[in-house]
Structure formats: C-alpha cells, structure tokens
C-alpha cells in the first residue's frame, strides 16, 4: 500500500473481497453455476423502476453536500475546515432517524405488499413521522446547548464553526421527517417525483447560498442557512406530495404540517428565550458546565407539554415503557 499509494488501497480492497469469496466458496462445499439468462422485457421493467431510484440517491446525495460544494466555490479551504464541525455534528444527528427507520421500512413494505392498500398502512406512514416531529427537535435542542462546551474545551480551534453548526442542526429537524414519505412514493412507483423535488431543492439551495455568501457576506452562516432552507423545502414538498395520496384537502394538509412543524418552533422558541445560541464562556469549565446544565434542565421542563402531547398522539413512550421497563419486572 505504501509503495503503490491510493491505487494500492483499491487493489488491496478488491483482493481482500476476492480471497474471502474464494475461501467461503471452498469452505461451504456448495457448488453452483452462474447462468446468464436475460429477458430484455424484464430488464426494461426493472430499469424503469430502479433507474429513478438510482438517480434519486445521487440527487439526494448532492442535496446533502451542496454546502461543501459551495464553500469550495465561494470561500476557501480554511472555511471548509471550520465548517467540518458543523458537518460532523449534523451528519451524526441525521443518522439517528435512519437507524430507527431501518427497522420500520421493511414492515412498511411488507404491509403494503400484503394489502396493496395505502390506507391500510396510513398509520405506519403518519405515526413514525409524528414521533420524530415531536421528539427530535428536543434532542436537537439538547445538542445545541451542549455543543459550545465541547468545542470550547476540547476543540477550541473550531469555534468559528459553532453558529453554522447551530443552523445545520436545526435543519436536521426537517431531514428527520423525509423517510416515510419517500418510502410511500417508492412503494407507489412514484420515485420520479423525489428526483424532481430534489433537483428543485438543490437549485434553490445553490441560489440562496450564493446570495447569502456573495451578496450579503454572511460567510459560513450563509452557507448553513441556505442549506437548511433547501432541506426544509425538500421535506415540505416531499411530505405534501406523499400525503396527497391520502387527501388533497388543503385544510388537511395545513393541519398535518401544523402538527409536524409546531414542535420545532416550540423548541426553537425555548432556545431563543434561554439564549441557547449565545455562549459566553467564563473561562472555567465547571462554571460553564453549570450554566449549560441549568439551561438544559429548563429547556427539558419547558418541553414537557410537548413530550406529553407527543406521547398522546403517538403512544411511543407508552410503547417503550411497556416493552423495556414493565417487561423486565
């Protein structure tokens, strides 16, 4: 690897997989033949379904990376370095919903495959989305309050990336809501809508970032704001298109979005009142920790009504209690 550099890493990866395959083939003792039997009609049918999904993945990956692309285009490498902390935190937070949805989506597709009735799976579409709408902004708020302490005393060189991290974390609240609408559109073979929505969101994001950075000189904060608005647009349009399969009533859509986004604004208001986006270090770790701890405690108390009503709508806390606490007793 040292001698051949990057290409050595690639060849080492290929050889590792090849040797592993040959070993398991010999060790298993199973014999099989590879038979090439192509049906052009079947290939065309599968491409019609799969190609938009492939393009959709590429478009979504681009949407999630427009901030990095625009930083290189409009700013410099040092700015990208400061922005890394915002990327790191937001990427990790965005993985939390994916871990949960990874358990849900096989059941979602199974239920739809058995019934072919989208109304029979409406609860599987609505409830997980509401769970993250009610509870994820609270988790985001806790991370926002605690992040300055981490940067100040462990990674002080990255403090310029703190405010962009705040903005990207807020944007993660919208990213957490896109999975179930996406699964529904794929189940209905309407994934091409996701491609169009993604491309539109990318264009809007690029334009906004350019305006905020080049015209208004907002720097990294402008990049984060433009990116988060693009994520908000993608989430809102995607949910609306998916929810139209259940109802086209404007009032029903308005009511659904009000319930989805109200918890976000509740948590945001609590953070603003607590001055959660302002970090004034005393220079003493324990002093700063005490301030953040009390802010976090007050924030959680202020979100208790949100938690109680969210549990009333989704029964998620009751489910977890019955499954993991009462069951052990």
NUSE-86838 format. One line per field, with one value per residue (C-alpha): chain; x, y, z. Coordinates in Angstrom, 3 decimals, padded with zeros to 6 digits, m for minus. Layout:
chaine [A	...];
c1 [X	...];
c2 [Y	...];
c3 [Z	...];
//
This chain:
chaine [A	A	A	A	A	A	A	A	A	A	A	A	A	A	A	A	A	A	A	A	A	A	A	A	A	A	A	A	A	A	A	A	A	A	A	A	A	A	A	A	A	A	A	A	A	A	A	A	A	A	A	A	A	A	A	A	A	A	A	A	A	A	A	A	A	A	A	A	A	A	A	A	A	A	A	A	A	A	A	A	A	A	A	A	A	A	A	A	A	A	A	A	A	A	A	A	A	A	A	A	A	A	A	A	A	A	A	A	A	A	A	A	A	A	A	A	A	A	A	A	A	A	A	A	A	A	A	A	A	A	A	A	A	A	A	A	A	A	A	A	A	A	A	A	A	A	A	A	A	A	A	A	A	A	A	A	A	A	A	A	A	A	A	A	A	A	A	A	A	A	A	A	A	A	A	A	A	A	A	A	A	A	A	A	A	A	A	A	A	A	A	A	A	A	A	A	A	A	A	A	A	A	A	A	A	A	A	A	A	A	A	A	A	A	A	A	A	A	A	A	A	A	A	A	A	A	A	A	A	A	A	A	A	A	A	A	A	A	A	A	A	A	A	A	A	A	A	A	A	A	A	A	A	A	A	A	A	A	A	A	A	A	A	A	A	A	A	A	A	A	A	A	A	A	A	A	A	A	A	A	A	A	A	A	A	A	A	A	A	A	A	A	A	A	A	A	A	A	A	A	A	A	A	A	A	A	A	A	A	A	A	A	A	A	A	A	A	A	A	A	A	A	A	A	A	A	A	A	A];
c1 [000.000	002.842	004.568	001.513	m000.355	m004.080	m004.301	m002.680	m005.552	m008.094	m006.346	m005.953	m009.712	m010.520	m008.106	m009.451	m013.020	m011.907	m009.886	m012.750	m015.224	m012.973	m012.432	m016.132	m016.907	m014.435	m015.251	m019.020	m018.699	m021.611	m021.417	m023.361	m023.318	m023.803	m026.323	m026.834	m030.474	m031.547	m035.043	m034.936	m038.532	m037.758	m034.552	m036.503	m039.173	m036.595	m034.678	m037.896	m038.290	m034.669	m033.106	m035.167	m034.243	m030.562	m030.897	m032.854	m029.967	m027.495	m029.721	m030.242	m026.505	m025.927	m028.567	m026.845	m023.485	m024.332	m022.888	m019.467	m019.533	m020.478	m017.862	m015.129	m016.636	m017.210	m014.906	m011.659	m010.296	m009.858	m013.569	m014.337	m012.145	m014.109	m017.338	m016.270	m017.547	m020.993	m020.940	m019.793	m022.471	m025.289	m024.310	m024.299	m027.649	m029.161	m028.197	m030.415	m033.682	m032.125	m031.339	m034.985	m036.420	m034.202	m036.370	m039.656	m039.377	m039.311	m042.578	m043.984	m043.267	m044.451	m047.761	m048.287	m047.316	m049.893	m052.783	m051.920	m053.985	m052.243	m054.963	m054.203	m050.645	m051.518	m050.718	m047.268	m046.764	m048.073	m047.040	m043.234	m043.194	m045.030	m042.677	m039.684	m041.663	m042.397	m039.259	m036.339	m036.362	m035.968	m032.882	m031.570	m032.064	m030.046	m027.197	m027.279	m026.991	m024.137	m022.090	m020.343	m018.876	m017.406	m015.857	m014.558	m012.654	m011.880	m011.806	m011.339	m009.850	m013.253	m015.241	m015.840	m017.933	m020.252	m023.009	m023.150	m023.461	m026.486	m028.164	m027.429	m028.723	m031.988	m032.154	m031.783	m035.242	m036.674	m034.382	m035.690	m039.178	m038.456	m038.065	m041.668	m042.883	m040.019	m040.888	m044.518	m043.646	m041.274	m043.971	m046.355	m043.665	m043.633	m039.960	m039.539	m041.285	m038.466	m035.930	m037.784	m038.234	m034.560	m033.352	m035.612	m034.331	m030.710	m031.257	m032.934	m030.176	m027.393	m029.060	m029.686	m026.153	m024.748	m026.930	m026.170	m022.422	m021.553	m024.078	m024.770	m021.334	m022.793	m019.880	m020.303	m023.569	m024.971	m023.963	m025.682	m028.841	m029.162	m028.590	m031.154	m033.766	m033.142	m033.686	m036.878	m038.190	m037.319	m039.016	m042.139	m042.732	m041.951	m044.354	m047.039	m046.722	m046.814	m049.735	m051.753	m052.184	m054.408	m056.145	m055.963	m057.776	m055.843	m057.165	m055.997	m052.535	m052.359	m053.404	m050.847	m047.983	m049.017	m048.681	m045.364	m043.677	m045.224	m042.847	m039.871	m040.973	m041.801	m038.264	m036.756	m038.687	m037.495	m033.891	m034.227	m035.698	m032.851	m030.317	m029.253	m027.487	m025.281	m022.248	m020.389	m017.553	m016.330	m013.055	m013.893	m015.124	m017.261	m018.811	m019.703	m020.938	m023.242	m024.782	m025.360	m026.704	m029.309	m030.234	m030.682	m032.807	m035.058	m035.285	m036.436	m039.004	m040.338	m040.717	m042.688	m046.062	m044.637	m043.485	m046.820	m048.882	m046.486	m046.923	m050.699	m050.618	m048.124	m048.064	m044.332	m043.277	m046.038	m044.872	m041.248	m042.304	m044.367	m041.690	m038.499	m039.481	m042.616	m041.492	m038.333	m040.362];
c2 [000.000	002.386	001.649	001.915	004.678	005.187	002.559	000.091	000.634	m000.060	m003.239	m004.423	m003.996	m005.943	m008.751	m008.965	m009.465	m011.899	m014.052	m014.013	m015.128	m017.983	m019.134	m019.240	m020.912	m023.703	m023.937	m024.163	m027.120	m025.858	m025.956	m023.614	m022.363	m018.877	m018.977	m015.869	m015.821	m012.324	m011.199	m007.823	m007.140	m007.891	m005.832	m002.895	m003.240	m003.311	m000.369	001.631	001.092	001.098	003.859	006.669	005.251	005.353	008.932	009.802	008.596	010.677	013.763	013.393	012.930	016.156	017.940	016.853	018.088	021.415	023.298	021.700	022.271	025.934	026.559	025.370	027.531	030.727	030.598	028.740	025.542	027.096	027.905	024.319	023.201	025.322	024.075	020.469	020.540	021.588	018.792	016.203	017.003	017.275	014.034	012.113	013.577	012.787	009.129	008.793	008.719	006.406	003.822	003.799	003.870	000.925	m001.195	000.303	000.320	m003.498	m003.771	m000.846	m002.506	m005.880	m004.413	m002.648	m005.758	m007.818	m005.371	m003.110	m000.545	002.680	003.478	000.219	001.485	005.114	004.680	003.315	006.432	009.020	007.771	007.420	010.836	012.367	010.671	012.457	015.677	015.816	014.386	015.035	018.859	018.269	016.129	018.764	021.424	019.458	019.038	022.757	023.667	021.245	021.728	025.003	023.330	020.553	022.961	025.444	022.933	020.101	021.611	025.363	025.871	025.032	027.692	029.659	026.688	026.855	029.063	027.180	024.004	025.503	026.217	022.796	021.089	022.983	021.826	018.227	018.513	018.610	015.916	013.571	013.722	012.652	008.884	007.694	009.967	008.641	005.024	005.650	007.203	004.332	001.795	003.560	003.637	007.447	007.882	010.196	012.863	012.611	013.290	016.420	017.694	017.058	018.911	021.869	021.984	021.852	024.783	026.836	025.931	026.915	030.249	031.062	030.157	032.317	035.266	034.903	034.440	036.500	039.321	039.598	038.380	036.042	033.617	030.125	031.121	031.966	028.544	026.830	028.959	028.284	024.563	024.321	026.187	023.732	020.836	022.484	022.846	019.258	017.934	020.075	019.379	015.666	015.240	017.199	015.088	011.861	012.997	013.861	010.132	010.196	013.528	016.579	018.788	021.985	022.092	018.512	019.334	022.539	020.703	017.936	020.373	022.437	019.343	018.402	021.796	023.169	021.146	022.564	026.151	025.328	024.041	026.929	029.478	027.858	028.009	031.677	032.566	030.716	032.433	028.961	030.294	032.610	031.162	033.462	031.485	032.324	030.539	027.999	024.583	023.864	027.313	026.933	023.389	024.588	027.262	024.823	022.160	024.529	025.771	022.165	021.379	024.396	023.513	019.973	021.242	023.693	020.791	018.572	019.623	018.764	015.360	014.562	015.588	013.829	010.631	011.119	011.348	008.557	006.424	005.952	006.460	004.148	001.536	001.810	001.664	m001.496	m003.159	m002.371	m001.422	m003.310	m006.381	m006.680	m006.530];
c3 [000.000	000.867	m002.443	m004.698	m002.863	m003.427	m006.168	m003.818	m001.368	m004.132	m005.290	m001.696	m001.173	m004.352	m003.470	000.089	m001.122	m003.844	m001.448	001.053	m001.619	m002.771	000.806	001.666	m001.666	m000.898	002.821	002.291	m000.051	m002.103	m005.873	m008.059	m011.603	m012.884	m015.717	m017.821	m018.835	m019.767	m020.557	m022.234	m021.241	m017.588	m017.701	m019.155	m016.467	m013.668	m015.143	m015.298	m011.560	m010.447	m012.555	m010.959	m007.542	m008.536	m009.788	m006.652	m004.481	m006.477	m006.299	m002.550	m002.002	m003.943	m001.871	001.334	000.017	m001.609	001.355	000.910	m002.847	m002.458	000.243	m002.121	m004.866	m002.871	000.157	000.884	002.381	005.803	005.872	004.907	007.805	010.292	008.737	009.349	012.925	011.690	009.129	011.636	014.210	011.661	009.908	013.186	014.200	010.805	011.298	014.380	012.384	009.798	012.473	013.558	010.047	009.087	011.392	010.189	006.403	005.867	007.814	005.859	002.513	003.780	004.941	001.621	m000.339	001.542	001.176	m001.803	000.100	001.114	003.640	005.442	006.016	006.757	010.444	009.524	007.412	009.879	013.310	012.808	011.138	014.089	016.551	015.038	014.598	018.335	019.909	017.541	017.992	021.734	021.123	018.710	021.392	023.943	021.445	020.599	024.280	024.947	021.777	022.817	025.889	023.741	021.273	023.847	025.959	023.524	020.014	020.567	017.098	015.587	017.465	014.200	013.059	016.084	014.657	011.319	013.396	015.167	011.823	010.335	013.478	013.141	009.525	010.692	012.248	008.723	007.330	010.046	008.506	004.925	005.234	005.446	002.604	000.493	001.292	000.337	m003.028	m003.828	m002.889	m005.289	m008.004	m007.928	m007.121	m010.100	m008.001	m005.480	m008.230	m009.362	m005.799	m005.049	m008.153	m007.367	m003.770	m004.953	m007.321	m004.592	m002.130	m004.528	m005.340	m001.674	m000.617	m003.409	m002.340	001.373	000.892	m002.177	m001.834	001.884	003.053	005.684	005.317	006.757	008.425	004.985	003.693	006.612	006.288	002.556	003.086	005.879	003.820	000.973	003.392	004.660	001.107	000.221	003.342	002.968	m000.723	m000.365	002.554	000.712	m002.450	m000.440	001.738	m001.389	m001.892	001.195	000.751	m001.484	001.026	001.716	005.282	005.949	004.615	006.648	009.800	009.194	008.607	011.612	013.774	012.158	012.490	015.682	017.942	016.023	016.641	020.264	020.860	018.871	020.938	024.161	022.935	021.993	025.387	027.117	024.818	023.763	020.667	022.741	024.510	026.888	028.408	031.888	031.215	033.905	032.774	035.826	035.706	032.030	032.618	035.401	033.179	030.317	032.679	034.113	030.653	029.538	032.579	032.000	028.298	029.106	031.605	029.017	026.573	028.987	027.473	024.058	025.290	026.934	023.928	021.559	023.558	023.496	019.690	019.047	022.241	021.662	025.297	026.485	023.994	025.136	028.778	028.263	026.175	028.068	031.632	032.631	030.711	032.829	036.013];
//
